[in-house]
Amino acid sequence: MTDHILIERPETAPHIQVIRFNRPEKKNAITRAMYQTMTDALKAAEEAPDIRVHVFLGTEGCFSAGNDLADFLAFAMSGNMGREVIDFLVALARTKKPVVSGVDGLAIGIGTTIHLHCDLTVASDRSLFKTPFVDLALVPEAASSLLAPRVMGHQRAFALLALGEGLSAAEARDAGLIWKVAAPEAVEAETLSLAAKLAAKPPEALRIARDLMRGSPDAVLARIQEEAEYFAAQLKSAEARAAFEAFMKR
């Protein structure tokens, strides 16, 4: 399963680690094994002195369709909620090095909320950000119920997380979810260029500046855990099972 996540070190930017979703046949839907690979990669890069920036990328036309619904339906049927998702979110929230992402096309569920933890995001003008949590009888995750209102205000966050309204790239930029909109063919180059610029800066000064802007991660980590408890409970509910089964029959 590990080839569904590629860990790359660009030759032209050796101080960058790229975590790339590579499951295009499933719209880069994320399985438990993929989460584990990403967690391991983040932790390893945090400890590696020669890596200064984390980068997330997807494939052409799709960043990620979110969690693999077959995995989550299995959770709902078995009553067993795996730790891989939470471990990844905690590792992401605890990063001390900048996180940059590039999006082309679909960014659904955690494919959207992951960018709330990124310092800079470039998205193509054909991208769509959408979080159908409530439609699946679930709740927001990745501390998005805390971070999204901070970034974009209550009403826009409520429309995204509860109403399930999608955001175009331009709307996501206006909401503060992403930094820049680019043509699809330019997203990866723009993203890597930004990461390279960050990697070239004095690392300790950059770390301090980032910490000052982001503040303590304690509230984010607490919200990740609180959301996870509600998410796990809802995942076992009859309404979630019905919503998942209806989705799988489409």
N, C-alpha and C positions, 0 to 999 in steps of 0.2 A: 504493500500500500504506500510505501514511502515515496515512490515516484510520483504520487499525486501532489506532493510538496517538493519543490526543487529548492535546494539551498545553494546559492551562487555567490561567487566573488568576482565581480567584473574585472577583467584584466586592466581596463583603463582607470579603474577606481578601486584599488586594492583595500582601502580602508572601509569599504561598504559591504555589508552582508545583505543579499536579496533573499527574501522568502517569497517564493512564487507559487501560487495556486496552479496546478497542472492536471486538472481533471475536466477538460473542456466538454467531454461527452456527457457529463452530468452537470454542466454549467458551474463547475468548480464548487459543488456542494461539499461541505466539510464533514468528514467522518471523525470518529473518535481517534483513529490512528493518525489522521492528518493533524488534529489538535495536538497530539502528543509530540509529533515531529516538530511542529512550530514552537511549542514550549521549550523543547530541548535546544532548538536553534537559538531562541532568544536568550536563554540562560547561558549558553556557551559563548555567544557574542558579547554578552555583558561582562563576562570574565576575560575576554580576549583583549589585551591592550592594543593590538593592531587594528581592531574593528572599532570604528567611531560612530557609525550610523546604521540603523536598521531600515530596510526598505521592504514594503509589501507591494507585490504586483500580481496581476492575474493574467489571463490570456486574451487574445483578440476578441473583442465584443462582450467579454464577461469578466468581471472581477470575482464575484462569488454570488451564487444564488442562496447562500446562507447555510444553515445546518442541514445535513442529510436527513431527510424526513423518515427514511426507512430506519435509521438509527434511533430517531426519537420515538417512532411508533413502537419499536422494540422495547425502549425504556418504558413506555406507557403500559405495554402488555405485561412486562415482567416486574414492574415496580422497582427496577434497579436503575438509579440515576448515576451514571459514570462521573468520575472526577476530572476527566480530561479537559472538558470545556472550562471549568472553573480554574483549573491549574493554568491554562493558557491565559485567561483574562487577568489573573493575578500577576503572572509573569509580565504581561503587557503593561499593566498599571504600575508595576515596580521598576520599569526600565529607567536607567539613569542616562542613557544615550538617546539622542534624537531619533524619532520614528517618522519616516516619510512614506507616503503611499501614492500609487498611481492607479487610476480607475479608468477602464474603458468599458462602457456598456452596463450590464446589470450589476447592481450592488444591493442585495436583498438581505434583510435580517441583520445578522452580524456582519454581512458584507457592507452594511451601512454603519453600524454602531462602532465598528473597529476604528473608524476615522475620527471618532471623538477622542481617541487616545493618541492620535497622530499629531505631530507638530506642523506638518505641511502636507497637503494633499493636492495633487493635480488630477483633474478628471476631464475626459473627453466630452465634447458637446453632445454626444449621443448617450451619455450616461443617465441612469435612473437609480435614484436612492429611495428605497421603500422598506418599511418594517411591518409586515403583516402579523405581528404577534397576536393581537387581540382576535383577528380573524381566525387564527388557529386555536383560540381559547387559551392562549398563553399570555405572558406578561413581558415587559421590556427586560433586557439583559445588558451585560457589559457596563453596568452603572449608567446606562443611557437615561434612566429616569431622573438621575441627578445631573448628568453632564449636559444633556440636550437642552433643558430649560435654562441652564447657565449660559449656553452658547447662543441660543436663538430665541429665548423668551418662552413663556408658558404656552401661548396659543399656537405658535408654530411647532413647538415640540409636541404638543398634544395632538395636533393634526398629523404629525409624522408617526408618533408612537402609539396612539390610541385609535384615531380615526383611520390610520393606515394609508393616508394620502402620500403619493410619491412626490419626490422633488427632482426636477431636472437639474442638470449641472449648474445652470445659471441661477436657479432658485437655491440650490445648495450653497453656492458661493455667497449669495445675498444673505443667507441664513447664518453664515459663518462656519458651516460644516466643512467646507473645502476652501482652498486658497486661490486656485487658478483653474481656468478652463482652457483647454487646448484642443487642437484637432486630434482625431483618433491616432493617426500615424505619428504624432509628436509626443504623446503622453509618456511613453517609457523614457525617451531621451530627456524630456523636461524633468521628469522625476529623478532620474539618475544625476542630472546636472545639479539640481538642488541639493541632493545628498552629497555630491562631491564638494560643493561649496561649503557645506557644513563640516564635512570631514577635514577640510583644509584649515579650519579655524582653530585657535588655541583651545584644546579640549577641556581644560579645567575651567576657563572663563565661560565657555559655552555651557558646561554642565551647571555652573552656578546660575547663569542667566536663565536657563530652562527651569531649574528648581524654583527660582524666585517667581517666575510667571505661573508655574503649575501649582505651587504650594505643596503641602503635605498630601501624600496619597491615602491617608488613613480613612477619610470620608468616602473616597472612591472604593477602597477595598471593602469597607463595611457595607456599602450599597451593593457591590457585586454579590456579597454573601447573602444579603437580605433578599435581593431579587432572585437569587438561585433557589432559596427556600420556597418562595412562592411559585417559581417556575417548575420546580420538582413536584410540588403538590398539584399544580394545574395539569402537569403532564400525565398524571395518573387519573385525572378526572374523566368522567363519562363524556363531558362536552368536548374535551380535547381529543379523546379517542374518536369520537364521531367526526370532528373536523378533520383530523388527519386521514381517516379512512375515506372521507368524501374527496379530499384533495388527491389521494393516491388513485382514485378511480377516474380522474379526469382523463 
